Amino acid sequence: MKDNLEQNNFQGVEAPKVCYTAGGMLIDDDKVLLVKHKKLGIWLNPGGHINEGELPHQAAQREFYEETGVEVRAIDFFKVSKMFRDFSVFDSTGESKFVPNPISTNLHWVNKESYDLRLKSKFPNQRFPTKIWKRGCEQHVGFFYLLEPIDRVEFSQNEKETDGIAWFSLSQIETLETKESIKQEIKLGFKIHGFN
């Protein structure tokens, strides 16, 4: 975690281009619904870029629906977690007084090569031909939410963005073909839901 925080201690032209993303985790019937990312080739929670004017939890809901066909709403982990059941963030109807809180927020590289190329350039403020440097996102700040289904959970795969969609139990997460940070995030989601 320390390395990720230090990665963004830049100023001026040396700062990586940061894009904001949001994703969601649906745990239902003791399993989590994941998609296999087409470009990365790993299993992860559905998510993507936050659109202009969109709150992070709204982006998580939209991205989840686009990738799985399941309509969901973000839930505040305070409401799910047993340790916060009596916490004063809820009104008299049991609803949270705040927008949903993410269960994790992370910073990670998505295009370090572009960043490195810019630093090596003699003219960092000039535009370069696309062949040399296409400046898009270099780092992502990702907000991840717990989700609940609005209606029935019948998923459909978005074949443009994913190479698969499947349910996984907590015991399957350790051997899942994905990054360690994603495994930890999924385990945290299960833990908040009361699974150990």
VOBA-1610 file (N, C-alpha, C; in pm, whole numbers, padded with zeros to 5 digits, always signed):
BEGIN
Met+00083-00118+00000Met+00000+00000+00000Met+00087+00124+00000Lys+00197+00124+00077Lys+00283+00240+00084Lys+00337+00278-00054Asp+00379+00179-00131Asp+00431+00206-00266Asp+00328+00275-00352Asn+00203+00230-00346Asn+00099+00292-00426Asn+00078+00437-00388Leu+00083+00468-00258Leu+00063+00606-00215Leu+00179+00693-00261Glu+00300+00641-00255Glu+00417+00718-00297Glu+00418+00740-00448Gln+00354+00653-00524Gln+00355+00665-00669Gln+00289+00795-00716Asn+00205+00854-00636Asn+00134+00972-00682Asn+00183+01099-00613Asn+00301+01095-00552Asn+00358+01215-00492Asn+00439+01289-00597Phe+00374+01331-00705Phe+00437+01400-00815Phe+00377+01538-00828Gln+00450+01626-00894Gln+00398+01758-00921Gln+00429+01796-01065Gly+00347+01884-01122Gly+00372+01936-01257Gly+00370+01829-01363Val+00465+01838-01457Val+00467+01747-01572Val+00502+01605-01532Glu+00559+01589-01412Glu+00598+01454-01370Glu+00481+01374-01316Ala+00368+01438-01296Ala+00253+01369-01239Ala+00191+01275-01342Pro+00164+01149-01304Pro+00092+01059-01394Pro-00049+01110-01418Lys-00105+01076-01535Lys-00245+01110-01560Lys-00331+01008-01486Val-00411+01058-01394Val-00495+00973-01310Val-00638+00977-01361Cys-00698+00859-01376Cys-00840+00848-01411Cys-00911+00780-01294Tyr-01037+00814-01276Tyr-01115+00759-01164Tyr-01209+00650-01215Thr-01209+00538-01143Thr-01290+00423-01180Thr-01372+00377-01060Ala-01472+00296-01088Ala-01553+00238-00981Ala-01595+00098-01022Gly-01605+00011-00923Gly-01646-00126-00948Gly-01732-00176-00834Gly-01795-00289-00857Gly-01884-00342-00756Gly-01871-00490-00736Met-01902-00532-00614Met-01894-00672-00575Met-02032-00719-00531Leu-02084-00817-00603Leu-02212-00877-00567Leu-02187-01014-00507Ile-02219-01027-00379Ile-02211-01157-00312Ile-02354-01201-00287Asp-02390-01316-00345Asp-02526-01367-00334Asp-02519-01519-00319Asp-02594-01572-00228Asp-02597-01716-00203Asp-02455-01769-00178Asp-02378-01697-00097Asp-02243-01736-00055Asp-02140-01738-00167Lys-02168-01669-00278Lys-02073-01663-00391Lys-02065-01522-00445Val-01951-01491-00509Val-01931-01360-00569Val-01933-01375-00721Leu-01998-01279-00789Leu-02007-01282-00935Leu-01892-01202-00993Leu-01806-01267-01070Leu-01689-01203-01130Leu-01691-01217-01282Val-01618-01127-01348Val-01601-01135-01493Val-01453-01154-01524Lys-01427-01219-01638Lys-01288-01234-01683Lys-01261-01123-01783His-01170-01032-01747His-01139-00914-01828His-01074-00957-01959Lys-01126-00906-02069Lys-01080-00946-02201Lys-00933-00909-02225Lys-00893-00787-02192Lys-00756-00743-02218Lys-00657-00796-02115Leu-00696-00797-01988Leu-00605-00838-01883Leu-00597-00990-01866Gly-00704-01060-01904Gly-00705-01206-01893Gly-00717-01257-01751Ile-00770-01175-01660Ile-00786-01217-01521Ile-00930-01196-01476Trp-00966-01265-01366Trp-01098-01250-01306Trp-01098-01129-01213Leu-01205-01051-01219Leu-01218-00936-01132Leu-01363-00893-01118Asn-01385-00799-01029Asn-01518-00743-01010Asn-01549-00650-01128Pro-01671-00649-01178Pro-01706-00558-01287Pro-01684-00412-01245Gly-01639-00332-01340Gly-01616-00191-01312Gly-01562-00119-01433Gly-01543+00012-01418Gly-01490+00093-01528Gly-01482+00239-01489His-01459+00323-01589His-01440+00466-01567His-01568+00535-01518Ile-01547+00634-01433Ile-01657+00717-01383Ile-01682+00826-01487Asn-01806+00838-01530Asn-01842+00941-01628Asn-01855+01077-01562Glu-01841+01181-01641Glu-01857+01317-01591Glu-01997+01333-01530Gly-02003+01392-01413Gly-02130+01416-01346Gly-02184+01295-01271Glu-02112+01186-01270Glu-02156+01062-01206Glu-02084+01045-01072Leu-02157+01005-00971Leu-02094+00973-00843Leu-02032+00833-00854Pro-01926+00807-00776Pro-01859+00676-00787Pro-01952+00556-00769His-02044+00561-00671His-02131+00445-00650His-02228+00427-00768Gln-02266+00537-00833Gln-02352+00528-00952Gln-02277+00463-01067Ala-02150+00497-01081Ala-02067+00436-01186Ala-02052+00286-01161Ala-02033+00248-01035Ala-02021+00105-01001Ala-02147+00029-01040Gln-02263+00087-01011Gln-02392+00024-01045Gln-02406+00011-01197Arg-02377+00119-01269Arg-02390+00120-01415Arg-02295+00019-01479Glu-02169+00023-01438Glu-02069-00068-01495Glu-02105-00214-01468Phe-02154-00242-01348Phe-02192-00379-01314Phe-02303-00426-01407Tyr-02403-00341-01427Tyr-02514-00378-01517Tyr-02464-00397-01660Glu-02379-00307-01709Glu-02329-00317-01846Glu-02251-00447-01869Glu-02178-00494-01768Glu-02094-00612-01785Glu-02162-00743-01750Thr-02272-00737-01671Thr-02335-00862-01627Thr-02484-00871-01661Gly-02548-00758-01689Gly-02692-00758-01711Gly-02773-00765-01583Val-02707-00758-01467Val-02776-00765-01338Val-02792-00623-01284Glu-02917-00584-01254Glu-02942-00453-01195Glu-02912-00459-01046Val-02829-00366-01001Val-02785-00365-00861Val-02790-00224-00805Arg-02780-00215-00673Arg-02762-00086-00607Arg-02646-00103-00508Ala-02569+00004-00494Ala-02460+00004-00397Ala-02517+00014-00257Ile-02458-00060-00166Ile-02503-00057-00027Ile-02387-00010+00060Asp-02420+00060+00164Asp-02318+00107+00255Asp-02270-00010+00340Phe-02139-00032+00344Phe-02090-00146+00420Phe-02121-00133+00568Phe-02147-00011+00616Phe-02189+00005+00755Phe-02318-00074+00781Lys-02406-00080+00680Lys-02534-00147+00697Lys-02519-00299+00696Val-02421-00348+00621Val-02400-00492+00608Val-02320-00549+00724Ser-02218-00476+00764Ser-02126-00526+00866Ser-02194-00532+01003Lys-02182-00644+01070Lys-02243-00663+01202Lys-02188-00565+01305Met-02061-00529+01291Met-02001-00442+01392Met-02055-00299+01386Phe-02123-00261+01276Phe-02176-00125+01263Phe-02328-00120+01268Arg-02395-00228+01301Arg-02541-00233+01297Arg-02607-00124+01384Asp-02544-00092+01496Asp-02603+00008+01586Asp-02540+00145+01569Phe-02459+00161+01468Phe-02391+00288+01443Phe-02494+00393+01401Ser-02472+00518+01437Ser-02574+00622+01417Ser-02577+00682+01276Val-02534+00609+01174Val-02541+00662+01038Val-02675+00631+00973Phe-02765+00564+01045Phe-02893+00525+00987Phe-03007+00610+01040Asp-03103+00636+00952Asp-03221+00712+00995Asp-03324+00616+01056Ser-03441+00665+01089Ser-03542+00583+01157Ser-03594+00467+01072Thr-03577+00475+00939Thr-03622+00366+00851Thr-03514+00260+00831Gly-03393+00284+00886Gly-03284+00189+00869Gly-03196+00219+00748Glu-03226+00329+00679Glu-03145+00368+00563Glu-03028+00455+00608Ser-02918+00446+00536Ser-02801+00527+00567Ser-02829+00674+00537Lys-02774+00760+00619Lys-02789+00904+00599Lys-02692+00957+00494Phe-02602+00873+00445Phe-02497+00913+00354Phe-02504+00834+00224Val-02429+00879+00123Val-02416+00797+00002Val-02335+00674+00040Pro-02347+00565-00034Pro-02272+00444+00002Pro-02121+00466+00006Asn-02058+00407+00105Asn-01912+00413+00118Asn-01850+00295+00045Pro-01738+00318-00024Pro-01668+00204-00084Pro-01602+00119+00025Ile-01585-00009-00003Ile-01514-00092+00093Ile-01364-00082+00074Ser-01322-00034-00045Ser-01180-00010-00067Ser-01162+00096-00175Thr-01050+00163-00166Thr-01008+00260-00266Thr-00862+00232-00292Asn-00826+00214-00419Asn-00686+00184-00447Asn-00632+00268-00561Leu-00501+00278-00566Leu-00430+00349-00671Leu-00335+00249-00736His-00344+00234-00868His-00256+00139-00935His-00221+00187-01076Trp-00107+00142-01124Trp-00062+00176-01259Trp-00144+00098-01361Val-00178+00165-01471Val-00240+00096-01584Val-00159+00116-01711Asn-00072+00218-01713Asn+00013+00240-01830Asn+00141+00311-01787Lys+00226+00236-01717Lys+00354+00292-01669Lys+00446+00322-01786Glu+00433+00248-01895Glu+00518+00270-02012Glu+00499+00411-02068Ser+00374+00456-02077Ser+00345+00590-02125Ser+00408+00695-02032Tyr+00394+00672-01905Tyr+00450+00764-01807Tyr+00603+00770-01820Asp+00666+00654-01826Asp+00813+00649-01839Asp+00860+00718-01965Leu+00788+00700-02075Leu+00825+00762-02202Leu+00817+00915-02191Arg+00716+00964-02123Arg+00705+01108-02105Arg+00821+01163-02024Leu+00863+01092-01921Leu+00973+01139-01838Leu+01105+01140-01914Lys+01121+01046-02005Lys+01245+01038-02083Lys+01250+01143-02194Ser+01137+01195-02228Ser+01130+01292-02337Ser+01199+01423-02298Lys+01261+01485-02395Lys+01326+01615-02371Lys+01224+01727-02365Phe+01107+01702-02420Phe+01004+01806-02427Phe+00873+01754-02368Pro+00864+01742-02236Pro+00746+01680-02175Pro+00616+01755-02196Asn+00620+01882-02228Asn+00496+01959-02246Asn+00443+01957-02388Gln+00517+01902-02482Gln+00472+01898-02621Gln+00395+01771-02649Arg+00308+01780-02747Arg+00234+01661-02790Arg+00323+01579-02883Phe+00309+01447-02871Phe+00388+01357-02954Phe+00295+01278-03043Pro+00346+01233-03157Pro+00264+01149-03245Pro+00216+01025-03171Thr+00099+00977-03210Thr+00039+00862-03143Thr+00133+00742-03143Lys+00213+00726-03248Lys+00304+00610-03255Lys+00402+00611-03139Ile+00440+00730-03093Ile+00539+00739-02986Ile+00472+00742-02849Trp+00366+00822-02838Trp+00307+00839-02706Trp+00160+00876-02718Lys+00077+00792-02665Lys-00066+00821-02660Lys-00100+00837-02513Arg-00120+00958-02470Arg-00143+00982-02328Arg-00288+00959-02293Gly-00311+00848-02229Gly-00442+00817-02173Gly-00422+00804-02023Cys-00499+00719-01960Cys-00481+00696-01817Cys-00347+00629-01794Glu-00276+00677-01695Glu-00152+00612-01655Glu-00168+00545-01519Gln-00255+00600-01438Gln-00291+00538-01311Gln-00443+00544-01296His-00496+00449-01221His-00638+00448-01186His-00651+00462-01034Val-00746+00543-00994Val-00793+00541-00856Val-00926+00468-00863Gly-00935+00354-00798Gly-01055+00271-00805Gly-01131+00268-00674Phe-01263+00292-00683Phe-01353+00284-00568Phe-01436+00157-00584Phe-01436+00069-00482Phe-01509-00058-00494Phe-01616-00068-00387Tyr-01735-00104-00434Tyr-01855-00105-00351Tyr-01913-00244-00336Leu-01979-00265-00224Leu-02065-00381-00209Leu-02197-00349-00279Leu-02252-00447-00346Leu-02376-00430-00421Leu-02480-00531-00375Glu-02606-00496-00400Glu-02714-00592-00379Glu-02802-00590-00502Pro-02862-00704-00535Pro-02949-00707-00654Pro-03079-00630-00630Ile-03126-00565-00733Ile-03255-00495-00725Ile-03369-00594-00748Asp-03344-00691-00834Asp-03445-00792-00867Asp-03376-00927-00873Arg-03417-01011-00962Arg-03357-01144-00976Arg-03214-01134-01029Val-03134-01233-00992Val-02994-01235-01034Val-02979-01332-01151Glu-03007-01281-01269Glu-02987-01360-01391Glu-02888-01283-01476Phe-02766-01335-01485Phe-02662-01261-01554Phe-02649-01299-01701Ser-02590-01208-01776Ser-02556-01234-01916Ser-02420-01171-01943Gln-02338-01239-02018Gln-02202-01194-02043Gln-02197-01085-02149Asn-02121-00978-02123Asn-02092-00875-02221Asn-01967-00922-02296Glu-01986-00980-02413Glu-01874-01042-02486Glu-01777-00941-02544Lys-01817-00814-02554Lys-01724-00711-02603Lys-01615-00683-02501Glu-01649-00692-02372Glu-01555-00655-02266Glu-01501-00772-02185Thr-01569-00886-02189Thr-01529-00996-02102Thr-01513-01127-02179Asp-01429-01213-02121Asp-01411-01348-02176Asp-01479-01453-02091Gly-01554-01411-01993Gly-01625-01506-01908Gly-01695-01435-01794Ile-01790-01507-01735Ile-01861-01459-01618Ile-01900-01582-01537Ala-01878-01575-01404Ala-01904-01694-01322Ala-01914-01656-01174Trp-01977-01747-01098Trp-01987-01734-00953Trp-01870-01809-00889Phe-01815-01752-00781Phe-01704-01815-00710Phe-01731-01810-00560Ser-01703-01922-00493Ser-01716-01927-00347Ser-01589-01871-00284Leu-01595-01841-00155Leu-01478-01790-00084Leu-01361-01887-00093Ser-01388-02017-00086Ser-01279-02116-00091Ser-01211-02120-00228Gln-01276-02073-00333Gln-01217-02073-00467Gln-01130-01950-00494Ile-01139-01850-00410Ile-01070-01724-00436Ile-00918-01740-00433Glu-00866-01821-00343Glu-00721-01836-00329Glu-00655-01886-00458Thr-00722-01970-00533Thr-00664-02024-00657Thr-00714-01952-00782Leu-00785-01843-00763Leu-00841-01767-00875Leu-00730-01704-00958Glu-00746-01705-01089Glu-00649-01645-01181Glu-00670-01493-01183Thr-00603-01426-01087Thr-00616-01281-01074Thr-00500-01227-00991Lys-00499-01097-00968Lys-00395-01033-00887Lys-00423-01053-00739Glu-00318-01053-00660Glu-00331-01072-00516Glu-00417-00961-00454Ser-00403-00838-00500Ser-00482-00728-00444Ser-00631-00748-00469Ile-00666-00808-00582Ile-00807-00835-00612Ile-00859-00946-00522Lys-00777-01048-00499Lys-00816-01155-00406Lys-00845-01097-00267Gln-00757-01008-00221Gln-00774-00948-00089Gln-00902-00865-00082Glu-00930-00794-00189Glu-01052-00713-00195Glu-01177-00802-00187Ile-01175-00913-00261Ile-01289-01006-00259Ile-01305-01068-00121Lys-01193-01107-00059Lys-01198-01165+00075Lys-01255-01065+00175Leu-01219-00937+00158Leu-01274-00834+00246Leu-01425-00825+00230Gly-01473-00832+00107Gly-01618-00830+00082Gly-01688-00946+00151Phe-01631-01065+00142Phe-01689-01181+00211Phe-01687-01160+00363Lys-01577-01106+00415Lys-01565-01084+00558Lys-01671-00986+00608Ile-01690-00877+00534Ile-01792-00779+00574Ile-01931-00844+00575His-01953-00937+00482His-02081-01007+00477His-02093-01116+00584Gly-01986-01136+00663Gly-01992-01231+00773Gly-01932-01367+00743Phe-01864-01382+00628Phe-01798-01509+00595Phe-01651-01499+00636Asn-01599-01607+00691Asn-01458-01609+00728Asn-01393-01715+00648
//
